[in-house]
Amino acid sequence: MKKTTRFLIAFGTFAVLMTGLLLSGFEPQPAYVALPAIYGGAMAGGLLTQAALTLLGRPAGLVPTVCAVGLGRMVLVRKVGGVLLAVRSVPLPLPACSRLLVPVPRPRAWAAVTAAYVPAAALGGWLLATTRDGWQLFGLMAVGIPLLELVGQARFPGCPGWVVLRLPTASPAALAEAYASPGLRAAVPALLGGRAAEAVAALAAEPEDGTLNGGVFRVRALLAVGEWAAALEQAERVAPAAPVAHLGWVAEVARAEALVCAADAGLLPPAEYLPRLAAAEAVFEGRALRAPVRADLLRLRGEREAAVKAAERAVRAQLDPLSVAGAECSLAAALFAVGRPEQAAQALDRARKLYPGLARTALVEHRAAGVVLD
């Protein structure tokens, strides 16, 4: 589904909802009514949809790997029912989940995931049709936010939005990109759960399938155990094919992460890694602005204060413990570079707490006075 098509669907949905709202006699509300209605409706829609996906996702082949709740820094990670539950510092009821798609009959998958969006749509539609003013605004957000999320996810194979809008007509090549292989199904929970060596072994036990998701996770697993050269070699082989050609920036982010670690480990001289990193920076123009590696690129080209700010934003935007720990390492490297070692040490302590044994934590600490400050 093209970007223009997704935009037209989202715009058309809101246009219909807003038209109905205005025709019902809705009048602008004061801020003390509008703001709670907007935030309350968004939370209600998100909670209803995520709860329904939790109940219906597994029959649809959507296997949850990690769920995060709240806003701000990740402060606590626990395993609940085989799924990692991450709690953030601001305990608002705002859930976000990462899932893997496994093969099940297409009609069952489509019906179950589509049904997960019905509760939010029913609540929002009922409020829009039967209430007035603030409650109508609440209903608009309850139905609108999940639908916008659904449309936005349609470009990512395996996500709920992709299942609803793309799965029925997906080609074999698209299905190969969307479905997680047996090795990936074993590796992802292990990698996100702190067992990086187990994840590397699970992925090594099966041949590379050439998919974008599989290639990126191989890079992440190798980086987690400190196999910098192997990760860089793997990253160079990740080449998105036609069904996911529009996601080439995901491969570029993985390649940049491997380049940064190879640079910090002293495997590449500045004359080699700086031009390659400069070529990768175009991927951050409008995309992946909160990826931790963006802070590393700024640091390595000498923009150290900007690197600190970018890393601080990245820490709060990641979903799983591995990504948050990696962002804390990027923040620590930037803080070392601007001469704030005490704050850098605190960032590394947070990384160790979230992901003990992460190889990059030791790399940043040991190279702080060398490569990081060059």
N, C-alpha and C positions, 0 to 999 in steps of 0.2 A: 504494500500500500504506500503510495507516494506521499511525500510531506504535504503537498497541496490537498490531497484527498483527506488526509487526517485533519488538516486545518478546517476544511469545509464541513466535515462531520462535526467537529467540536463547535465551530461557529454556528452551524445550523441548529445544533441542539440547544445552545444557549439562546439563540434568537427565538426559537419556538417557546422556550420557557419564559423568557422575558416578555414576549408578546402576550402570553397568557396572563402573566403577572400584571401587566399594565392594563389589560382589558378587564381585569377583575376589580379595578379601581384602587390599586395599590398606590399609596402616597409615600414619599420619602420620609424616612424615620430619623429621629435624632440619634446622635452617635451612641448614647448610652443604651439605646435599644438595638441599633443596627449592628454594632460591633459584637455584642454577645450573640446575636442571632447568626451572624456570619461565622464566627468561630465555633459556636455550638453546632450549627448545621454541618460544617466541615468535619468536626470530630465525630458526630453521630453517623454521617455517611461513611466515613472511613472505618469506624468501629464495626458497623453492621456488615460492611463488605468483607473486612478481614476475618470477622467471626464466621461468616458464611463460607469463605474460602477455606478456613481451617476445618470446617465440618465436611465440605464437599470436595475439597482439593484432592485428597488422597484417592477417592474413587475416580477422579478425573485424571489421575496420573501426576498431579502436582505435589511433589514431596517437599515439605518445608525443611530448610536447613538452619536458618537463623531468623529470629524475630527480635526487633528492637522496639522499645517503648519510651516515649518522652522526647525531650529536646536537650541539646547541649552535649557535654562530654559523656562518654560511656564510662560508667563507674562500677558496674557490677555485671558479671556474666555467670549464668547458671544453666545447667542442662536439665530441661524439663521434658519428660516424655520423649527422649531422643532428639529433641530440638534445642538449640542454644537460645536462651532468652537473655537479651542484653538490655539493661536498664540505664537510662541516661539521667543526667543530674537534675533536669527539670521534669518532674513526674507528671506530665500531662498525658491524657489518654490518646496519644497519637501513635498508633502501631505502624510498623513497616516490616515486611517479611521478604526473605529471599527463598526461592523455590527452584527445584529441578523438575523438568518434565520427563516422564518415562512413558514408554508406549502403552497405550490402552486403546480400545476401539474409539474411533473418531467421534461417532455420534454421542457416546457416553461422555467423553471428555468435553465436547462442546456444550452439551446440555447441562452438565454439572457446573461448569465454570460460569456459563451464562446465568444460571439460576442464582449464583452467588451475588449477582448484582441486582436481583429483584427486590430484596428487602429495602435497600436504600432508595431504589426508584419508587417503590410502593409508598414508603413513608413520605418522601418528598412530594410525590404526586398528590397524596391525600391532603397534606398540609397546604399545598398550593391551591387545591380545589375547595377546601372547606374552611380555611381560616383567613385571617386578615393581617396586613401590616407586618409586624415583627415575626410572627410565626410563618408567614408566607416566605419571608426572606430566609428563615431557618430551613424551610422545605426546599427552597431553590438551591441552597448550598448542599443540603443532604443528598440531593439527586445529581447536582451538577458536578461536584468534585469527583465522585467515583467514575462518572462517565468521562470526564476529561482525562482521568488517570488511565482508564481503559483505552482510550484513543491514543494517548501518548505511549503506552506500552506496545502498541501494535507493531512497532518497528523492531522489537527485540524478540527473536524466536524463543519460545518456551515460556514467556510471561503470560499471565492471565489475559491481558488484552490481545495478545497474539493468538491465543487459543480461541477467543471469541470471534475475532474479526478475520483471522487468516487461516486457521487450521482446516476448516471445511474444504478449502480449495488449494491447500498447500501441495506443492510438488514433492516428489521423493527427495530431491536435493534439499529443499527447505525442511522437510521432516528430519533428515539426517543432521542438520544444524540444530534443530530444536530439541531432539531427544538426547538425553544424557546416556552415554555408553555405560556398560557395567563397571568399567574401571573408574569412570568419572563419578558414578553414583557412590562408589566406595571411597574415592579420594576426597571429594568435597567435604563431607562431614568430618573426615579425619583432619584435613588441612585447617578448616575453620575451628575445629575443636582443640587445636594445639598439638596434633600428632603429625607433624609435617613429614617426618621420615616415612611413616606409614602411607601417607598420601603419595609420596614419590614412588614407593614400591608398587602401590596399586596401579599407578599410571604406567610404570615401566613394564608391568606384566601384560599389557595389551599393546598392539601396534598403534601407531599414530593414525588417527582417522582423517586428519586434515581439516577438522572443523575449527571454527574460530574459538568457541568456548573451550574445547579440549586443549587447544594450543595455548591459550592464555592461562588456563589453570596449571598446565605443565610449567610454564614460566614462573608463576607465583609459588608453586611448590618448591622448585629448585632454588628460588631466591630465599625462601623461608629456611632452608637448611644450609644456605651459604655456598651453594654451587654456582658461583658468579659466572664463570666462563661457560658452563653448560647452559645456564639460563639465557645468557646472551646469544649463544648459538641457537637455542630453541626459539627465542624471540625472532631471530632473523628468518626462521622458517614459517612463521605464522603469516599466511597470506589469505585473507578473506575471499571466498569464491562468490559467484553471482548472487546466490540468495541473501548473502550478508555483506555484499560489497559496500553498501551504504554505512556499514559499521567498521570500516577500515580504521577509523580513529581509535577504536578499542585496541586493535593490534599495535597501533603506534604508541599508545600509552604503555602497554606492556613492554614494548621495545625500549622506550625511554627509561622505564624502571630498571631494566636490566643494564642499560648503558650507565645509569647513575651509579648503581652498585659496583659495576666493573671499574668505573672511574674512581670511586672512593676507595676501592680495594687496591688501587694501583696497577690494575691489569692493563689500562689504556693510558697513554700519555695525553696531556691536554690538546696537543696538536691533532690527535685523532678523534677524541670524544667531543670536543667543543663544536667542530663543524657538524658532526652527526646529530648532536643535541639541538643545534640551531635549526637544522632541517626538520626536526620533529616538533618544533615549537608551533608551527602553523596549525597543528591539531587542536591547540587550546584556544583558537580564535572562535569563541562562541560555543565551544564544547569542553567538557571535562575541566571547567574552570576551577573546580574544587578538588581535583585529583591531587594527592600529596606530591606526586612527581613534579608537578608544576612548580612547587616551592623549591625542589632540588634543582631544576633547570635555572631558576632565578639565582639561586645561591652559586652555582658553578660558573655562571657568567658574571658574577660580581655584584649583583643587585641583592645584597644581603638583608637589608631592612624590609624590602618588598617580599623576600623569601619568608621572613618571619611571619608577616601578615598573611601570606598565602597559606602557610602551614597551619596557622591558628584556625583559619576558616576550614581547611581540609579536615582537621581533627574532628570537627563537629558534624561533618557531612557523611562520614563513612558508616556502613551498616553492620559489618561483622568485626569481631575482635582482631583478626589478622590485619584488616585494612586500617583499623584505628591505631593499632600498635605501629604499623608502618608509617602512618601519618605522624605519630608522636616521635618516631625516629627522624623523620624529615624536619620536624620542628626542632628537635634537639640539635641536629646538624646546623640548622640556620642560626640557632641561639649560640652555639659554639663559635660560629663564624663572626657574629657581631660582638663577641666578648662577654657573653652572659652565661658563664659555666654553671652557676648554681641553678638557674632556671632550666638549663639544658639537662642537668642531672635529674631534676624532677620529672622532666618529660620522659627520660629513659626509664626512670622508676615506674612511671605509669605504663610504659610499653611492656616492661617485664611483668607487671601485675596482670595485664590483659592477655599477654601471650608469652609465657615463660619459654625460654629457649630460642626465641627468634634470632636468627643469625645476624640480622642487620643491627640489632641493639648493641652487640659487642663490636661490630664493625664501626659504628658511629663513635662509640666510646673510645676505642683504641686508636682510631685515626683522627681524633678531634684536633690534635695539634699538628697533623700532617696534611693529608689530602684535603680535609674539610676546610682548613684555613688557608690553603694555597691560593 
